[in-house]
Amino acid sequence: MIPLVGSRCVYDPEVLMVMVNAFNRACDFLPAQFKNSDRMRKKLALHIIHQVDDGECDPARLADSAILSVLQ
């Protein structure tokens, strides 16, 4: 990961695949009323990005923590 300006980063392809996998898993577990909510999807994505930046790399843990964070 190469830090750029501020908190923006460039992620290598393997990390991107983990993030995509986690995001798709989290979206699958969203309650029906939130499945098409851009706001909820953005919150999931941002949570996953922050967790990856903090060192988490397991897609299941990323997805679980993202779902828990948006449903609280």
LODO-245506 format. One record per residue: residue in one letter; y, x, z of N, C-alpha, C in turn. Coordinates in Angstrom, 2 decimals. Layout:
N
node code = A&n.north = Y&n.east = X&n.up = Z&ca.north = Y&ca.east = X&ca.up = Z&c.north = Y&c.east = X&c.up = Z
...
END
This chain:
72
node code = M&n.north = -1.16&n.east = 0.86&n.up = 0.00&ca.north = 0.00&ca.east = 0.00&ca.up = 0.00&c.north = 1.23&c.east = 0.91&c.up = 0.00
node code = I&n.north = 2.15&n.east = 0.67&n.up = -0.92&ca.north = 3.37&ca.east = 1.46&ca.up = -1.04&c.north = 4.56&c.east = 0.60&c.up = -0.64
node code = P&n.north = 5.22&n.east = 0.93&n.up = 0.50&ca.north = 6.38&ca.east = 0.13&ca.up = 0.90&c.north = 7.52&c.east = 0.26&c.up = -0.11
node code = L&n.north = 8.15&n.east = -0.84&n.up = -0.41&ca.north = 9.33&ca.east = -0.84&ca.up = -1.27&c.north = 10.53&c.east = -1.21&c.up = -0.41
node code = V&n.north = 11.47&n.east = -1.91&n.up = -0.94&ca.north = 12.68&ca.east = -2.30&ca.up = -0.22&c.north = 12.32&c.east = -3.34&c.up = 0.84
node code = G&n.north = 12.77&n.east = -3.15&n.up = 2.06&ca.north = 12.55&ca.east = -4.12&ca.up = 3.13&c.north = 11.07&c.east = -4.29&c.up = 3.44
node code = S&n.north = 10.63&n.east = -5.54&n.up = 3.50&ca.north = 9.24&ca.east = -5.82&ca.up = 3.84&c.north = 8.37&c.east = -6.07&c.up = 2.61
node code = R&n.north = 8.88&n.east = -5.84&n.up = 1.43&ca.north = 8.10&ca.east = -6.04&ca.up = 0.22&c.north = 7.18&c.east = -4.84&c.up = 0.00
node code = C&n.north = 5.94&n.east = -5.12&n.up = -0.41&ca.north = 4.95&ca.east = -4.07&ca.up = -0.60&c.north = 4.25&c.east = -4.26&c.up = -1.94
node code = V&n.north = 3.63&n.east = -3.19&n.up = -2.38&ca.north = 2.75&ca.east = -3.25&ca.up = -3.54&c.north = 1.35&c.east = -3.13&c.up = -2.99
node code = Y&n.north = 0.47&n.east = -4.05&n.up = -3.33&ca.north = -0.89&ca.east = -4.06&ca.up = -2.82&c.north = -1.85&c.east = -3.60&c.up = -3.91
node code = D&n.north = -2.86&n.east = -2.84&n.up = -3.50&ca.north = -3.84&ca.east = -2.40&ca.up = -4.49&c.north = -4.73&c.east = -3.59&c.up = -4.87
node code = P&n.north = -5.45&n.east = -3.50&n.up = -5.98&ca.north = -6.24&ca.east = -4.64&ca.up = -6.48&c.north = -7.27&c.east = -5.17&c.up = -5.48
node code = E&n.north = -7.89&n.east = -4.28&n.up = -4.70&ca.north = -8.89&ca.east = -4.74&ca.up = -3.72&c.north = -8.25&c.east = -5.59&c.up = -2.64
node code = V&n.north = -7.09&n.east = -5.17&n.up = -2.17&ca.north = -6.38&ca.east = -5.93&ca.up = -1.14&c.north = -5.92&c.east = -7.27&c.up = -1.71
node code = L&n.north = -5.44&n.east = -7.27&n.up = -2.94&ca.north = -5.04&ca.east = -8.53&ca.up = -3.58&c.north = -6.21&c.east = -9.50&c.up = -3.67
node code = M&n.north = -7.39&n.east = -8.99&n.up = -3.99&ca.north = -8.56&ca.east = -9.87&ca.up = -4.07&c.north = -8.91&c.east = -10.46&c.up = -2.70
node code = V&n.north = -8.77&n.east = -9.67&n.up = -1.65&ca.north = -8.99&ca.east = -10.18&ca.up = -0.29&c.north = -7.98&c.east = -11.27&c.up = 0.02
node code = M&n.north = -6.73&n.east = -11.04&n.up = -0.35&ca.north = -5.68&ca.east = -12.03&ca.up = -0.08&c.north = -5.91&c.east = -13.32&c.up = -0.87
node code = V&n.north = -6.29&n.east = -13.19&n.up = -2.13&ca.north = -6.58&ca.east = -14.37&ca.up = -2.95&c.north = -7.76&c.east = -15.14&c.up = -2.38
node code = N&n.north = -8.81&n.east = -14.42&n.up = -2.00&ca.north = -9.99&ca.east = -15.05&ca.up = -1.41&c.north = -9.61&c.east = -15.80&c.up = -0.13
node code = A&n.north = -8.84&n.east = -15.16&n.up = 0.73&ca.north = -8.42&ca.east = -15.80&ca.up = 1.99&c.north = -7.55&c.east = -17.02&c.up = 1.71
node code = F&n.north = -6.62&n.east = -16.91&n.up = 0.77&ca.north = -5.74&ca.east = -18.02&ca.up = 0.45&c.north = -6.55&c.east = -19.20&c.up = -0.09
node code = N&n.north = -7.48&n.east = -18.95&n.up = -1.00&ca.north = -8.31&ca.east = -20.03&ca.up = -1.55&c.north = -9.16&c.east = -20.68&c.up = -0.47
node code = R&n.north = -9.73&n.east = -19.88&n.up = 0.42&ca.north = -10.51&ca.east = -20.44&ca.up = 1.53&c.north = -9.64&c.east = -21.32&c.up = 2.42
node code = A&n.north = -8.46&n.east = -20.82&n.up = 2.74&ca.north = -7.56&ca.east = -21.58&ca.up = 3.61&c.north = -7.15&c.east = -22.88&c.up = 2.94
node code = C&n.north = -6.83&n.east = -22.84&n.up = 1.65&ca.north = -6.45&ca.east = -24.07&ca.up = 0.93&c.north = -7.59&c.east = -25.08&c.up = 0.93
node code = D&n.north = -8.82&n.east = -24.61&n.up = 0.83&ca.north = -9.98&ca.east = -25.50&ca.up = 0.84&c.north = -10.09&c.east = -26.25&c.up = 2.16
node code = F&n.north = -9.60&n.east = -25.66&n.up = 3.24&ca.north = -9.71&ca.east = -26.28&ca.up = 4.56&c.north = -8.49&c.east = -27.08&c.up = 4.98
node code = L&n.north = -7.47&n.east = -27.10&n.up = 4.12&ca.north = -6.30&ca.east = -27.93&ca.up = 4.45&c.north = -6.71&c.east = -29.40&c.up = 4.48
node code = P&n.north = -6.19&n.east = -30.16&n.up = 5.44&ca.north = -6.43&ca.east = -31.60&ca.up = 5.43&c.north = -5.91&c.east = -32.21&c.up = 4.12
node code = A&n.north = -6.52&n.east = -33.29&n.up = 3.70&ca.north = -6.21&ca.east = -33.92&ca.up = 2.41&c.north = -4.72&c.east = -34.18&c.up = 2.22
node code = Q&n.north = -4.03&n.east = -34.61&n.up = 3.28&ca.north = -2.61&ca.east = -34.94&ca.up = 3.13&c.north = -1.74&c.east = -33.71&c.up = 2.85
node code = F&n.north = -2.27&n.east = -32.50&n.up = 3.05&ca.north = -1.50&ca.east = -31.27&ca.up = 2.82&c.north = -1.97&c.east = -30.47&c.up = 1.61
node code = K&n.north = -3.04&n.east = -30.89&n.up = 0.97&ca.north = -3.63&ca.east = -30.10&ca.up = -0.13&c.north = -2.65&c.east = -29.82&c.up = -1.26
node code = N&n.north = -1.77&n.east = -30.73&n.up = -1.57&ca.north = -0.82&ca.east = -30.54&ca.up = -2.66&c.north = 0.58&c.east = -30.20&c.up = -2.19
node code = S&n.north = 0.70&n.east = -29.82&n.up = -0.94&ca.north = 2.01&ca.east = -29.49&ca.up = -0.36&c.north = 2.37&c.east = -28.04&c.up = -0.64
node code = D&n.north = 3.40&n.east = -27.83&n.up = -1.46&ca.north = 3.87&ca.east = -26.47&ca.up = -1.74&c.north = 4.33&c.east = -25.78&c.up = -0.46
node code = R&n.north = 4.92&n.east = -26.54&n.up = 0.43&ca.north = 5.40&ca.east = -25.98&ca.up = 1.70&c.north = 4.24&c.east = -25.41&c.up = 2.52
node code = M&n.north = 3.15&n.east = -26.16&n.up = 2.61&ca.north = 1.99&ca.east = -25.70&ca.up = 3.38&c.north = 1.34&c.east = -24.50&c.up = 2.71
node code = R&n.north = 1.22&n.east = -24.54&n.up = 1.39&ca.north = 0.62&ca.east = -23.42&ca.up = 0.65&c.north = 1.46&c.east = -22.16&c.up = 0.83
node code = K&n.north = 2.78&n.east = -22.31&n.up = 0.84&ca.north = 3.66&ca.east = -21.15&ca.up = 1.06&c.north = 3.47&c.east = -20.60&c.up = 2.46
node code = K&n.north = 3.35&n.east = -21.49&n.up = 3.45&ca.north = 3.14&ca.east = -21.05&ca.up = 4.82&c.north = 1.82&c.east = -20.29&c.up = 4.96
node code = L&n.north = 0.77&n.east = -20.80&n.up = 4.29&ca.north = -0.52&ca.east = -20.10&ca.up = 4.31&c.north = -0.38&c.east = -18.70&c.up = 3.71
node code = A&n.north = 0.25&n.east = -18.65&n.up = 2.54&ca.north = 0.40&ca.east = -17.37&ca.up = 1.85&c.north = 1.19&c.east = -16.36&c.up = 2.68
node code = L&n.north = 2.29&n.east = -16.81&n.up = 3.25&ca.north = 3.11&ca.east = -15.89&ca.up = 4.06&c.north = 2.36&c.east = -15.40&c.up = 5.29
node code = H&n.north = 1.61&n.east = -16.29&n.up = 5.91&ca.north = 0.82&ca.east = -15.88&ca.up = 7.08&c.north = -0.19&c.east = -14.81&c.up = 6.67
node code = I&n.north = -0.87&n.east = -15.04&n.up = 5.57&ca.north = -1.87&ca.east = -14.07&ca.up = 5.10&c.north = -1.21&c.east = -12.73&c.up = 4.78
node code = I&n.north = -0.08&n.east = -12.76&n.up = 4.12&ca.north = 0.64&ca.east = -11.52&ca.up = 3.81&c.north = 0.99&c.east = -10.76&c.up = 5.08
node code = H&n.north = 1.52&n.east = -11.47&n.up = 6.07&ca.north = 1.90&ca.east = -10.81&ca.up = 7.33&c.north = 0.69&c.east = -10.23&c.up = 8.04
node code = Q&n.north = -0.42&n.east = -10.96&n.up = 8.02&ca.north = -1.63&ca.east = -10.45&ca.up = 8.68&c.north = -2.18&c.east = -9.22&c.up = 7.96
node code = V&n.north = -2.15&n.east = -9.24&n.up = 6.64&ca.north = -2.60&ca.east = -8.06&ca.up = 5.88&c.north = -1.68&c.east = -6.88&c.up = 6.18
node code = D&n.north = -0.40&n.east = -7.12&n.up = 6.23&ca.north = 0.56&ca.east = -6.05&ca.up = 6.56&c.north = 0.29&c.east = -5.49&c.up = 7.95
node code = D&n.north = -0.25&n.east = -6.31&n.up = 8.84&ca.north = -0.59&ca.east = -5.86&ca.up = 10.20&c.north = -1.97&c.east = -5.21&c.up = 10.27
node code = G&n.north = -2.68&n.east = -5.16&n.up = 9.14&ca.north = -3.95&ca.east = -4.45&ca.up = 9.10&c.north = -5.21&c.east = -5.28&c.up = 8.98
node code = E&n.north = -5.11&n.east = -6.60&n.up = 9.03&ca.north = -6.30&ca.east = -7.44&ca.up = 8.90&c.north = -6.78&c.east = -7.40&c.up = 7.45
node code = C&n.north = -8.09&n.east = -7.29&n.up = 7.26&ca.north = -8.63&ca.east = -7.21&ca.up = 5.90&c.north = -9.85&c.east = -8.09&c.up = 5.68
node code = D&n.north = -10.22&n.east = -8.89&n.up = 6.66&ca.north = -11.37&ca.east = -9.78&ca.up = 6.51&c.north = -10.88&c.east = -11.14&c.up = 6.00
node code = P&n.north = -11.36&n.east = -11.56&n.up = 4.82&ca.north = -10.86&ca.east = -12.82&ca.up = 4.24&c.north = -11.14&c.east = -14.05&c.up = 5.11
node code = A&n.north = -12.27&n.east = -14.07&n.up = 5.79&ca.north = -12.59&ca.east = -15.21&ca.up = 6.64&c.north = -11.62&c.east = -15.29&c.up = 7.82
node code = R&n.north = -11.36&n.east = -14.15&n.up = 8.47&ca.north = -10.42&ca.east = -14.14&ca.up = 9.59&c.north = -9.01&c.east = -14.46&c.up = 9.12
node code = L&n.north = -8.63&n.east = -13.94&n.up = 7.95&ca.north = -7.31&ca.east = -14.25&ca.up = 7.40&c.north = -7.16&c.east = -15.74&c.up = 7.14
node code = A&n.north = -8.18&n.east = -16.34&n.up = 6.53&ca.north = -8.13&ca.east = -17.78&ca.up = 6.23&c.north = -8.09&c.east = -18.60&c.up = 7.51
node code = D&n.north = -8.95&n.east = -18.25&n.up = 8.47&ca.north = -8.98&ca.east = -19.00&ca.up = 9.73&c.north = -7.64&c.east = -18.94&c.up = 10.46
node code = S&n.north = -7.06&n.east = -17.74&n.up = 10.54&ca.north = -5.81&ca.east = -17.62&ca.up = 11.27&c.north = -4.67&c.east = -18.32&c.up = 10.52
node code = A&n.north = -4.73&n.east = -18.32&n.up = 9.19&ca.north = -3.69&ca.east = -19.01&ca.up = 8.41&c.north = -3.76&c.east = -20.51&c.up = 8.64
node code = I&n.north = -4.96&n.east = -21.07&n.up = 8.61&ca.north = -5.12&ca.east = -22.52&ca.up = 8.84&c.north = -4.64&c.east = -22.87&c.up = 10.25
node code = L&n.north = -5.06&n.east = -22.09&n.up = 11.23&ca.north = -4.64&ca.east = -22.37&ca.up = 12.62&c.north = -3.12&c.east = -22.30&c.up = 12.75
node code = S&n.north = -2.50&n.east = -21.35&n.up = 12.06&ca.north = -1.05&ca.east = -21.19&ca.up = 12.20&c.north = -0.29&c.east = -22.37&c.up = 11.61
node code = V&n.north = -0.75&n.east = -22.94&n.up = 10.51&ca.north = 0.00&ca.east = -24.04&ca.up = 9.89&c.north = -0.31&c.east = -25.39&c.up = 10.51
node code = L&n.north = -1.44&n.east = -25.51&n.up = 11.19&ca.north = -1.79&ca.east = -26.80&ca.up = 11.77&c.north = -1.38&c.east = -26.93&c.up = 13.23
node code = Q&n.north = -0.72&n.east = -25.92&n.up = 13.77&ca.north = -0.27&ca.east = -26.00&ca.up = 15.16&c.north = 1.01&c.east = -26.79&c.up = 15.27
END
